[in-house]
């Protein structure tokens, strides 16, 4: 499959290591390469565009949720933490955890009778409420002025979101020919983001299957060279992504304008939204992400 090469503006390029050999051209750009989903090595597009003002931002997320261990779980966690710990001086060695567990059991055994009595009342009220005897739990909490410790912890949920990146391009072609080149870029992104249809016209020749859209690699070129792919990267790299939205606006300052004797617009606003197909984890930071 042949690869289509496109770029905007025409002054895009840099010296050594760049796409072009124009030292007076734009030195920084973004490269969007599209690949066929079924064959990662089958490149379909190579589009280079200038770096817009909203392109150098990303986000990293870790998802947690509040979880209640309950009295039994809280005690078990406390026992587990002490059992696994050892004294910093190493006096007890591996037995330090066992000694700590003995201290915990002794501490619990020495709890005051009033506290244990309150806990018993509250637990009994919970059981009564479960039997449909009214909201005895709330009444007993008000009567004693106490509530059971829920033993809340921050539980890590794992990766839950893919990173998203958005790019807003303003293309102002200077001629009909350059406008035509810009439209080829727009058409290429639209084709790459949409599924193929093996039946052709799905009205006259319906098919039950759609082919997956292309996937993209996105690279930042600074001074004509790509960003590093290791921990020395001063910014960030973008992982393999899919194009989820392509928003277009051909209006120029609230008025539609076209080049003389043509249907080619003099202004094209294009907003691209990408979503990475892989989750982030700490080893990726060492790879420049």
BAFI-3210 file (N, C-alpha, C; in Angstrom, 3 decimals, decimal comma, padded with zeros to 6 digits):
// residues 289
n [1|2|3|4|5|6|7|8|9|10|11|12|13|14|15|16|17|18|19|20|21|22|23|24|25|26|27|28|29|30|31|32|33|34|35|36|37|38|39|40|41|42|43|44|45|46|47|48|49|50|51|52|53|54|55|56|57|58|59|60|61|62|63|64|65|66|67|68|69|70|71|72|73|74|75|76|77|78|79|80|81|82|83|84|85|86|87|88|89|90|91|92|93|94|95|96|97|98|99|100|101|102|103|104|105|106|107|108|109|110|111|112|113|114|115|116|117|118|119|120|121|122|123|124|125|126|127|128|129|130|131|132|133|134|135|136|137|138|139|140|141|142|143|144|145|146|147|148|149|150|151|152|153|154|155|156|157|158|159|160|161|162|163|164|165|166|167|168|169|170|171|172|173|174|175|176|177|178|179|180|181|182|183|184|185|186|187|188|189|190|191|192|193|194|195|196|197|198|199|200|201|202|203|204|205|206|207|208|209|210|211|212|213|214|215|216|217|218|219|220|221|222|223|224|225|226|227|228|229|230|231|232|233|234|235|236|237|238|239|240|241|242|243|244|245|246|247|248|249|250|251|252|253|254|255|256|257|258|259|260|261|262|263|264|265|266|267|268|269|270|271|272|273|274|275|276|277|278|279|280|281|282|283|284|285|286|287|288|289]
n.u [000,845|000,624|002,179|000,861|002,139|001,950|001,882|001,742|002,515|003,788|006,317|007,304|009,821|013,249|016,777|019,448|018,414|015,708|012,469|012,768|015,228|015,510|016,874|015,739|013,136|010,165|011,052|010,013|007,671|004,775|004,462|002,211|001,573|-000,153|-001,358|-002,358|-004,864|-004,845|-002,313|000,453|002,777|002,103|002,076|-000,022|-000,335|001,556|001,743|002,734|002,516|002,457|003,269|000,619|-000,821|-002,072|-000,934|001,087|000,443|-000,508|-001,803|-001,723|-003,089|-004,158|-006,250|-008,235|-010,355|-012,519|-012,651|-014,327|-013,166|-014,346|-014,864|-013,738|-012,109|-010,448|-009,066|-007,758|-006,099|-004,468|-003,204|-001,867|-000,107|001,558|002,597|004,131|006,083|009,392|011,777|013,716|016,278|016,848|016,753|015,030|015,062|013,683|011,670|010,635|008,201|006,382|006,587|005,582|002,949|002,074|002,075|000,010|-002,208|-002,236|-002,790|-005,373|-006,703|-006,666|-008,545|-010,913|-013,728|-015,979|-015,755|-015,887|-018,393|-019,965|-019,421|-020,602|-023,294|-023,787|-023,284|-025,280|-027,512|-027,234|-027,802|-030,445|-031,653|-031,280|-033,095|-035,458|-036,516|-036,842|-035,074|-032,876|-030,161|-029,351|-030,684|-029,361|-026,781|-027,119|-027,885|-025,628|-023,716|-021,738|-020,171|-019,535|-016,205|-015,384|-013,046|-011,692|-010,002|-007,785|-008,270|-006,515|-007,485|-006,383|-005,259|-007,580|-008,327|-007,664|-005,096|-005,808|-005,379|-005,486|-005,555|-005,488|-005,760|-005,132|-005,538|-004,462|-004,495|-002,632|-003,284|-005,285|-004,207|-002,743|-004,820|-006,124|-004,232|-004,424|-007,027|-006,637|-005,209|-007,178|-009,075|-007,574|-007,248|-009,948|-010,636|-008,884|-009,797|-012,286|-014,310|-013,772|-015,886|-016,911|-018,905|-019,187|-021,397|-023,544|-026,256|-027,239|-025,748|-025,614|-023,678|-022,616|-020,345|-017,760|-014,611|-011,779|-010,729|-007,732|-004,677|-002,633|000,655|002,202|004,480|006,657|008,675|011,499|013,544|014,031|014,459|013,287|011,656|013,369|013,264|013,454|014,135|015,301|013,781|012,620|009,994|007,230|006,207|003,749|001,660|000,753|-002,205|-005,754|-007,847|-010,433|-012,164|-012,854|-013,147|-014,416|-014,236|-015,066|-015,466|-014,614|-013,927|-016,688|-017,751|-018,199|-015,577|-014,041|-011,549|-011,068|-013,189|-013,469|-014,201|-012,778|-011,988|-010,765|-009,982|-009,426|-010,385|-009,320|-009,865|-008,454|-008,940|-007,385|-007,057|-005,122|-004,267|-003,281|-002,736|-001,233|001,776|004,347|006,818|006,691|007,307|010,033|010,488|010,069|007,456]
n.v [-001,198|002,147|005,052|008,162|011,405|014,441|017,966|020,969|024,274|025,288|026,147|024,486|022,683|021,762|021,904|019,674|016,362|016,851|016,839|018,243|020,228|022,894|025,453|027,812|027,331|026,424|025,268|023,465|020,837|018,631|015,199|013,091|009,834|007,323|003,982|000,873|-001,015|-003,827|-004,463|-003,523|-002,568|-001,512|001,403|004,164|006,938|009,988|012,794|016,059|018,776|022,169|023,063|023,659|026,045|024,642|022,165|021,170|019,805|017,492|014,793|012,954|010,290|008,742|006,377|006,198|004,915|005,459|003,099|001,031|-000,815|-001,856|-002,900|-005,443|-005,849|-003,602|-004,178|-006,492|-005,481|-003,776|-005,648|-007,124|-005,191|-004,661|-007,179|-007,607|-005,736|-004,828|-004,203|-001,217|-001,347|-003,978|-005,740|-007,824|-009,163|-011,264|-012,028|-009,765|-008,825|-010,637|-010,062|-007,500|-008,079|-009,387|-007,235|-005,718|-007,410|-007,431|-004,775|-004,513|-006,230|-004,827|-002,864|-000,443|-001,160|000,393|001,311|-001,105|-001,872|000,096|-000,436|-002,960|-002,317|-000,718|-002,552|-004,382|-002,787|-002,462|-005,077|-005,285|-003,371|-004,599|-006,631|-005,421|-003,826|-001,108|002,083|001,502|001,693|004,395|005,648|004,522|005,421|008,158|008,110|007,130|008,838|008,134|006,619|003,753|003,009|003,214|002,469|003,605|003,441|004,418|002,950|001,620|001,619|000,921|001,381|003,352|005,090|006,202|008,251|011,412|013,551|016,730|018,742|021,863|023,296|026,039|026,773|028,807|029,117|030,510|030,522|029,126|026,656|025,966|025,820|023,628|021,677|021,739|020,783|018,162|017,196|017,373|015,578|013,226|012,766|012,414|010,085|008,243|008,054|006,886|003,864|001,187|-000,212|-003,194|-003,759|-001,686|000,668|000,978|001,055|000,122|-002,163|-003,868|-004,717|-006,732|-006,144|-003,946|-002,480|-001,950|001,380|003,321|003,385|005,714|007,091|009,643|012,175|014,585|016,998|018,783|021,418|020,022|017,386|014,310|013,964|012,544|008,995|008,080|008,428|010,943|012,708|015,960|016,780|015,157|012,077|010,818|008,029|005,229|005,910|006,458|008,250|010,111|012,237|014,751|017,922|020,482|023,747|026,103|028,772|032,190|034,592|034,865|035,010|033,268|032,680|032,383|031,363|033,193|032,340|029,664|026,875|026,601|027,091|029,983|029,778|027,390|025,705|023,164|020,703|018,154|015,151|012,800|009,505|007,529|004,063|002,429|001,883|003,997|003,398|003,199|002,398|003,362|006,019|006,037|005,571|007,872|008,837]
n.w [000,000|-000,927|000,520|001,465|001,307|002,940|003,787|005,789|006,760|003,454|003,975|005,825|007,478|008,117|008,788|008,934|009,448|009,205|007,486|005,166|003,393|004,077|005,606|006,402|006,891|008,844|011,992|013,818|014,142|013,908|013,367|011,833|011,447|009,771|010,114|008,760|010,399|010,422|009,702|011,209|010,064|007,664|006,315|005,738|005,665|005,919|007,466|007,962|010,132|011,337|014,780|016,822|019,207|021,279|021,467|023,095|025,540|028,054|030,140|033,223|035,027|038,062|039,426|042,245|044,882|047,675|050,225|052,554|055,205|057,443|060,884|061,435|059,169|059,463|061,835|061,035|059,007|060,496|062,127|060,174|059,110|061,318|061,797|059,531|059,793|060,951|063,555|063,395|064,346|064,178|066,317|066,989|064,624|062,151|063,813|064,813|063,791|064,868|067,596|067,541|066,834|069,112|070,893|069,775|070,212|072,990|073,487|072,410|074,117|076,445|076,215|077,290|079,396|078,974|076,329|074,888|075,606|074,381|071,697|071,501|071,866|069,587|067,524|068,069|067,533|064,769|063,892|064,717|063,088|060,639|060,855|060,423|062,422|062,615|062,505|064,360|064,519|063,976|066,130|068,328|067,886|068,282|070,951|072,272|071,349|069,588|066,714|064,634|063,748|060,406|059,199|056,809|053,678|051,019|048,105|045,431|042,077|039,712|036,235|034,478|032,486|029,155|027,785|026,270|023,457|021,955|019,019|017,477|014,432|012,304|009,110|006,550|003,506|000,744|-001,886|-004,571|-005,253|-002,962|-001,130|-002,163|-001,522|001,265|001,573|000,788|002,962|004,950|003,900|004,015|006,782|007,488|006,050|007,242|009,868|009,770|009,440|007,086|004,483|003,403|001,625|-000,117|-001,232|001,342|001,112|-001,342|-001,517|000,982|003,892|006,655|008,001|009,145|008,458|010,624|011,540|010,713|012,679|014,554|014,778|016,631|016,480|017,888|016,418|017,108|016,302|013,994|014,755|016,201|019,428|022,287|023,051|025,622|029,179|029,110|027,750|027,436|027,348|026,389|024,865|022,559|022,723|020,576|018,792|018,232|015,991|017,117|016,665|014,233|013,722|011,712|010,291|007,960|007,834|007,499|009,700|010,367|007,851|004,861|002,659|-000,559|-002,950|-005,977|-008,675|-007,923|-005,725|-003,469|-000,062|001,775|004,321|006,850|009,623|011,679|014,020|015,795|017,588|019,548|020,930|023,035|022,621|024,520|028,052|030,586|032,435|034,984|033,861|031,295|031,514|031,625|029,004|027,719|027,686]
ca.u [000,000|001,438|002,046|000,603|002,904|001,334|002,378|001,310|002,549|004,816|007,626|007,643|011,047|014,421|018,031|019,849|017,505|014,312|011,817|013,265|016,574|015,340|017,250|014,922|011,758|009,708|011,957|009,309|006,423|004,234|004,314|001,123|001,709|-001,273|-001,040|-003,508|-005,073|-004,525|-000,874|001,113|003,883|001,570|001,829|-000,901|-000,229|002,628|001,317|003,482|001,845|003,100|002,829|-000,303|-000,635|-002,633|-000,407|002,109|-000,146|-000,956|-002,221|-001,480|-004,111|-004,216|-007,623|-008,439|-011,681|-012,596|-013,206|-014,505|-012,769|-015,143|-014,098|-012,950|-011,064|-009,497|-008,206|-006,900|-005,074|-003,515|-002,406|-000,984|000,956|002,514|003,253|005,122|007,124|010,493|012,394|014,763|017,594|017,067|016,940|014,270|015,198|012,422|010,662|010,129|006,796|005,624|006,539|004,643|001,598|001,741|001,758|-001,315|-003,210|-002,299|-003,448|-006,801|-007,246|-006,751|-009,524|-011,771|-015,027|-016,989|-015,665|-016,381|-019,829|-020,560|-019,325|-021,603|-024,609|-023,914|-023,383|-026,616|-028,456|-027,139|-028,514|-031,871|-032,088|-031,321|-034,284|-036,635|-037,059|-036,716|-033,714|-032,267|-028,745|-029,237|-031,110|-028,327|-025,645|-027,442|-027,932|-024,281|-022,815|-020,612|-020,416|-018,499|-015,104|-015,489|-011,700|-011,624|-008,687|-007,773|-007,990|-006,097|-008,335|-005,638|-005,504|-009,002|-008,552|-006,619|-004,785|-006,351|-004,638|-006,237|-004,753|-006,313|-004,977|-005,717|-004,839|-004,803|-003,785|-002,413|-003,691|-006,186|-003,412|-002,429|-006,084|-006,342|-003,341|-005,011|-008,192|-006,134|-004,884|-008,451|-009,643|-006,771|-007,608|-011,312|-010,615|-008,148|-010,510|-013,556|-014,149|-014,041|-017,112|-016,599|-019,999|-019,295|-022,544|-024,297|-027,680|-027,523|-025,009|-025,375|-022,757|-022,706|-019,021|-016,965|-013,193|-011,264|-009,987|-006,279|-004,078|-001,669|001,773|002,310|005,824|007,045|010,016|012,013|014,768|014,193|014,748|012,220|011,949|013,978|012,368|013,885|013,875|015,886|012,810|012,260|008,541|006,548|005,808|002,369|001,586|-000,088|-003,521|-006,802|-008,466|-011,820|-012,993|-012,256|-014,106|-013,990|-014,954|-014,525|-015,897|-013,561|-014,444|-018,154|-018,156|-017,561|-014,818|-013,431|-010,668|-011,798|-013,519|-013,258|-014,954|-011,802|-012,070|-009,527|-009,697|-009,834|-010,111|-009,411|-009,575|-008,293|-008,925|-006,808|-007,038|-004,135|-004,877|-002,660|-002,749|000,064|002,349|005,568|007,939|006,589|007,978|011,436|010,533|009,833|006,040]
ca.v [000,000|003,351|006,037|009,521|012,403|015,765|018,867|022,371|025,064|024,910|026,514|023,528|021,947|022,152|021,484|018,287|015,496|017,196|016,310|019,002|020,786|024,350|025,972|028,984|026,897|026,220|024,280|022,550|020,360|017,355|014,187|012,129|008,686|006,395|002,603|-000,011|-001,743|-005,245|-004,614|-002,389|-002,087|-000,973|002,826|004,746|008,393|010,694|014,190|016,954|020,060|023,022|022,805|024,707|026,512|023,719|020,828|020,720|019,520|016,115|014,580|011,634|010,070|007,513|006,295|005,605|005,047|005,263|001,791|000,806|-002,162|-002,324|-003,141|-006,672|-005,601|-002,658|-004,889|-007,411|-004,694|-003,322|-006,806|-007,471|-004,188|-004,840|-008,466|-007,520|-004,773|-005,261|-003,066|-000,607|-001,747|-005,392|-006,481|-009,062|-009,806|-011,627|-012,210|-008,468|-008,732|-011,432|-009,294|-006,399|-008,621|-009,622|-005,939|-005,339|-008,226|-006,973|-003,468|-004,729|-006,886|-003,865|-001,829|-000,155|-001,799|001,302|001,314|-002,377|-001,878|000,932|-001,182|-004,021|-001,701|-000,294|-003,733|-004,923|-001,927|-002,791|-006,336|-005,014|-002,662|-005,580|-007,461|-004,622|-003,297|000,345|002,624|001,433|002,065|005,843|005,978|004,133|006,320|009,416|007,884|006,940|009,888|007,473|005,830|002,755|003,403|002,436|002,120|003,966|003,438|004,789|001,727|001,885|000,888|000,559|002,274|003,369|006,014|006,396|009,671|012,036|014,725|017,507|019,667|022,820|023,872|027,109|026,795|029,983|028,981|031,761|030,373|028,004|025,424|025,617|025,409|022,258|020,819|021,668|019,902|016,786|016,845|017,152|014,339|012,100|012,498|011,888|008,707|007,394|007,888|006,197|002,454|000,787|-000,995|-004,141|-003,844|-000,481|001,487|000,134|001,122|-000,785|-003,411|-003,890|-005,689|-006,761|-005,925|-002,751|-002,645|-001,016|002,546|003,306|003,859|006,786|007,474|011,104|012,532|015,989|017,281|020,060|021,681|019,022|016,060|013,819|013,937|011,274|007,918|007,576|009,331|012,265|013,521|017,125|016,986|013,868|011,473|010,339|006,632|004,925|006,479|006,451|009,558|009,977|013,349|015,702|019,021|021,379|025,008|026,783|030,162|033,171|035,750|034,860|035,154|032,271|033,269|031,398|031,926|033,592|031,338|028,308|026,507|026,317|028,108|030,698|029,524|026,049|025,354|021,706|020,253|016,704|014,559|011,454|008,739|006,456|002,742|001,715|002,597|004,454|002,824|003,936|002,086|004,183|007,295|005,817|005,479|009,208|009,198]
ca.w [000,000|-001,053|001,586|001,003|002,040|002,893|004,814|005,794|005,518|002,488|004,535|006,869|007,239|008,889|008,180|009,102|010,188|008,986|006,288|004,029|003,577|004,038|006,925|006,718|007,093|010,229|012,576|014,712|013,570|014,388|012,322|012,025|010,545|009,907|009,769|008,627|011,652|010,279|009,479|011,847|009,239|006,418|006,526|004,727|005,646|006,616|007,385|008,839|010,349|012,334|016,154|017,263|020,580|022,277|021,198|024,050|026,840|028,266|031,515|033,798|036,041|038,845|039,921|043,562|045,443|049,126|050,560|053,983|055,606|058,567|062,114|061,312|058,181|060,025|062,785|060,279|058,336|061,501|062,520|059,052|059,011|062,421|061,628|058,458|060,128|061,806|064,227|062,576|064,837|063,915|067,570|066,931|063,331|061,541|064,859|065,250|063,450|065,832|068,832|067,332|066,860|070,517|071,485|069,303|070,896|074,376|073,485|072,220|075,299|077,553|075,902|078,446|079,367|078,440|074,878|074,386|075,791|073,334|070,440|071,532|071,665|068,196|066,682|068,273|066,835|063,346|063,667|064,865|061,888|059,560|061,048|060,145|063,679|062,610|062,396|065,698|064,421|064,156|067,488|069,286|067,690|068,962|072,395|072,808|070,861|068,930|065,512|064,413|062,861|059,156|058,729|055,399|053,033|049,597|047,346|044,051|041,139|038,510|035,091|034,115|031,378|028,156|027,582|025,067|022,998|020,971|018,228|016,731|013,344|011,502|007,832|005,742|002,219|000,012|-003,286|-004,822|-005,240|-001,579|-000,533|-002,621|-000,728|002,611|001,503|000,733|004,344|005,638|003,385|004,479|008,178|007,528|005,582|008,177|011,139|009,564|009,075|005,705|004,348|002,331|000,676|-000,924|-000,844|002,258|000,803|-002,464|-001,336|002,432|004,470|008,111|008,576|008,896|008,754|011,621|011,038|010,886|013,922|014,310|015,649|016,657|016,922|017,884|015,919|017,593|015,557|012,949|015,290|017,084|020,855|022,716|023,465|026,926|030,288|028,881|027,018|028,254|027,325|026,425|023,605|022,499|022,332|019,405|019,071|017,211|015,790|017,558|016,188|013,300|013,615|010,636|010,134|006,786|007,862|007,750|010,430|010,246|006,438|004,004|001,558|-001,430|-003,966|-007,184|-009,688|-007,387|-004,526|-002,414|000,996|002,113|005,735|007,289|011,016|011,859|015,370|015,841|018,929|019,525|022,177|023,026|022,707|025,637|029,328|031,074|033,648|035,310|032,966|030,087|031,772|031,241|027,552|027,182|027,643]
c.u [000,878|001,145|001,858|001,342|002,268|001,922|001,777|002,002|003,697|006,214|008,065|008,934|012,183|015,656|018,281|018,843|016,047|013,743|012,371|014,674|016,529|015,667|016,435|013,457|011,411|010,473|011,258|007,996|005,993|004,069|003,202|001,292|000,567|-000,862|-002,329|-003,634|-004,620|-003,035|-000,159|002,211|003,411|001,171|001,007|-000,724|001,031|002,338|002,104|002,774|002,609|002,545|001,904|-000,142|-001,140|-002,026|000,510|001,533|-000,641|-001,372|-001,930|-002,461|-003,876|-005,570|-007,682|-009,910|-011,621|-013,276|-013,257|-014,154|-013,676|-014,248|-013,201|-011,799|-010,008|-008,540|-007,254|-005,780|-004,010|-002,618|-001,418|000,177|002,011|003,275|004,361|006,267|008,209|011,102|013,537|016,148|017,876|017,268|016,245|014,444|013,845|011,322|010,089|008,659|005,928|005,498|005,561|003,205|001,154|001,355|000,366|-002,395|-003,359|-003,022|-004,946|-007,438|-007,448|-007,719|-010,477|-013,122|-016,094|-016,956|-016,227|-017,892|-020,532|-020,543|-020,382|-022,997|-024,823|-024,038|-024,758|-027,669|-028,427|-027,917|-030,019|-032,421|-032,200|-032,545|-035,575|-037,290|-036,912|-035,264|-033,060|-030,810|-028,563|-029,608|-030,021|-027,083|-025,883|-027,419|-026,536|-023,328|-021,600|-021,075|-019,264|-017,444|-015,188|-014,147|-011,583|-010,180|-008,860|-007,331|-007,656|-006,902|-007,590|-005,927|-006,966|-009,294|-007,367|-006,339|-005,388|-005,541|-005,418|-005,321|-005,686|-005,446|-005,792|-004,920|-005,374|-004,032|-003,726|-002,838|-004,653|-005,432|-003,095|-003,692|-006,416|-005,480|-003,883|-006,210|-007,775|-005,768|-006,162|-009,056|-008,896|-007,107|-009,015|-011,350|-009,966|-008,946|-011,784|-013,331|-014,366|-015,298|-016,968|-017,692|-020,132|-020,410|-023,451|-025,806|-028,034|-026,824|-024,649|-024,413|-022,868|-021,390|-018,444|-015,512|-012,716|-010,579|-008,490|-005,892|-002,954|-000,499|001,937|003,668|006,033|008,476|010,408|013,387|015,070|014,443|013,626|012,643|012,536|012,921|012,858|013,640|014,465|014,940|012,383|010,769|007,845|006,325|004,365|002,377|000,706|-001,538|-004,491|-007,413|-009,955|-012,723|-012,182|-013,295|-013,569|-014,865|-014,289|-014,903|-014,723|-014,175|-015,949|-018,651|-017,460|-016,883|-014,125|-012,509|-011,466|-011,973|-013,247|-014,180|-014,033|-011,813|-010,718|-009,144|-010,230|-009,408|-010,322|-008,988|-009,571|-008,228|-008,445|-006,913|-006,015|-004,833|-004,276|-002,683|-001,322|000,477|003,765|006,742|007,894|007,244|009,452|011,603|010,165|008,379|005,656]
c.v [001,245|004,317|007,422|010,508|013,777|016,636|020,263|023,052|024,624|025,262|025,551|022,811|022,486|021,664|020,012|017,522|015,792|016,549|016,969|019,513|022,300|024,922|027,183|028,624|026,794|025,050|023,226|022,116|019,065|016,431|013,220|011,025|007,715|005,016|001,785|-000,877|-003,202|-005,499|-003,382|-001,788|-001,452|000,487|003,390|006,246|008,858|012,183|015,000|018,299|020,861|022,704|023,929|025,003|025,537|022,323|020,287|020,537|018,081|015,974|013,139|011,445|008,744|007,490|005,550|005,729|004,803|003,937|001,639|-000,632|-002,733|-002,640|-004,358|-006,470|-004,647|-003,322|-005,829|-006,666|-004,236|-004,471|-007,186|-006,499|-004,402|-006,145|-008,394|-006,570|-005,416|-004,030|-002,536|-001,034|-003,214|-006,215|-007,824|-009,806|-010,086|-011,814|-010,894|-008,305|-009,488|-010,687|-008,139|-006,870|-008,907|-008,324|-005,487|-006,099|-007,790|-005,646|-003,624|-005,348|-005,913|-002,733|-001,654|-000,821|-000,908|001,323|000,035|-002,465|-001,061|000,232|-002,273|-003,471|-001,320|-001,487|-004,376|-004,103|-002,190|-004,063|-006,125|-004,303|-003,625|-006,479|-006,685|-004,053|-001,784|000,784|002,681|001,851|003,557|006,253|005,661|005,010|007,659|009,252|007,772|008,062|009,321|006,789|004,857|003,291|002,571|001,958|002,336|003,937|003,912|003,568|002,073|001,009|000,415|001,538|002,201|004,276|005,988|007,895|010,152|013,287|015,406|018,530|020,549|023,518|024,936|027,191|027,948|029,916|030,309|031,690|029,203|026,684|024,988|025,201|023,975|021,279|020,654|020,729|018,441|016,297|016,523|015,816|013,116|011,749|011,894|010,421|007,779|007,111|007,062|004,743|002,239|-000,080|-001,904|-004,216|-002,635|000,413|000,638|000,246|000,121|-002,129|-003,560|-004,992|-005,622|-006,368|-004,575|-003,072|-001,587|000,177|002,390|003,739|004,836|006,724|008,988|011,457|014,040|016,102|018,692|020,274|020,576|017,615|015,602|013,861|012,584|010,257|007,258|008,647|010,716|013,199|014,718|017,411|015,637|013,377|011,013|008,900|006,427|005,248|006,221|007,846|009,434|011,094|014,237|016,783|020,063|022,617|025,784|028,263|031,082|034,410|035,930|035,017|034,067|032,927|032,169|032,109|032,168|032,420|029,905|028,080|026,191|027,432|028,755|030,490|028,152|025,872|023,856|021,341|018,729|016,233|013,116|010,810|007,614|005,109|001,903|002,548|003,001|003,677|003,373|003,629|002,910|005,553|007,192|005,683|006,822|009,629|010,073]
c.w [000,000|000,089|000,980|001,892|001,832|003,991|004,656|006,980|004,605|002,974|005,630|006,522|008,064|008,171|008,400|009,939|009,953|007,747|005,039|004,326|003,466|005,419|007,339|006,970|008,569|010,826|013,446|014,056|014,246|013,196|012,710|010,987|010,819|009,402|009,694|009,879|011,548|010,087|010,028|010,975|007,936|006,631|005,376|004,586|006,348|006,429|008,411|008,904|011,397|013,730|016,595|018,748|021,630|022,197|022,283|025,446|026,886|029,727|031,920|034,957|036,753|039,525|041,246|043,936|046,947|049,404|052,068|054,314|056,683|059,760|061,985|060,330|058,702|060,993|062,065|059,575|059,324|061,937|061,439|058,946|060,086|062,257|060,586|058,783|060,990|062,453|063,391|063,038|064,566|065,159|067,504|065,614|062,717|062,564|065,325|064,941|064,431|067,147|068,715|067,380|068,284|071,207|071,062|070,046|072,348|074,477|073,322|073,448|076,454|077,274|077,079|078,281|078,777|076,922|074,300|074,535|074,723|071,992|070,386|071,284|070,199|067,252|066,825|067,555|065,336|063,028|063,779|063,636|060,711|059,654|060,830|061,387|063,769|062,550|063,770|065,673|064,672|065,573|068,509|069,121|068,379|070,470|072,993|072,400|070,157|067,660|065,344|063,450|061,577|058,620|057,218|054,892|051,594|048,805|045,899|043,102|039,902|037,383|034,662|032,918|030,416|028,025|026,266|024,744|021,875|020,302|017,400|015,686|012,604|010,208|006,985|004,429|001,476|-001,451|-003,395|-004,738|-003,816|-000,826|-000,927|-001,833|000,685|002,627|001,413|002,133|005,115|005,198|003,911|005,923|008,272|007,113|006,601|009,447|011,003|009,144|007,587|005,685|003,144|001,278|-000,211|-000,411|000,035|002,082|-000,287|-002,319|000,137|002,851|005,985|008,772|008,174|009,216|009,736|010,953|011,276|012,293|013,588|015,287|015,515|017,252|016,842|017,366|016,363|016,974|014,566|013,429|016,218|018,544|021,250|023,152|024,746|027,980|030,122|028,138|027,877|028,258|027,447|024,997|023,701|022,019|021,113|019,723|017,925|017,169|016,082|017,073|015,267|013,044|012,637|010,588|008,988|006,754|008,200|008,394|010,170|008,823|005,628|002,803|000,758|-002,421|-005,239|-008,150|-009,220|-006,199|-003,359|-001,371|001,269|003,574|006,122|008,748|011,181|013,280|015,393|017,284|018,816|020,903|022,049|023,200|023,828|026,900|029,710|032,319|033,797|034,397|031,684|030,273|031,377|029,736|026,904|027,119|028,840]
res [x|x|x|x|x|x|x|x|x|x|x|x|x|x|x|x|x|x|x|x|x|x|x|x|x|x|x|x|x|x|x|x|x|x|x|x|x|x|x|x|x|x|x|x|x|x|x|x|x|x|x|x|x|x|x|x|x|x|x|x|x|x|x|x|x|x|x|x|x|x|x|x|x|x|x|x|x|x|x|x|x|x|x|x|x|x|x|x|x|x|x|x|x|x|x|x|x|x|x|x|x|x|x|x|x|x|x|x|x|x|x|x|x|x|x|x|x|x|x|x|x|x|x|x|x|x|x|x|x|x|x|x|x|x|x|x|x|x|x|x|x|x|x|x|x|x|x|x|x|x|x|x|x|x|x|x|x|x|x|x|x|x|x|x|x|x|x|x|x|x|x|x|x|x|x|x|x|x|x|x|x|x|x|x|x|x|x|x|x|x|x|x|x|x|x|x|x|x|x|x|x|x|x|x|x|x|x|x|x|x|x|x|x|x|x|x|x|x|x|x|x|x|x|x|x|x|x|x|x|x|x|x|x|x|x|x|x|x|x|x|x|x|x|x|x|x|x|x|x|x|x|x|x|x|x|x|x|x|x|x|x|x|x|x|x|x|x|x|x|x|x|x|x|x|x|x|x|x|x|x|x|x|x|x|x|x|x|x|x]
***
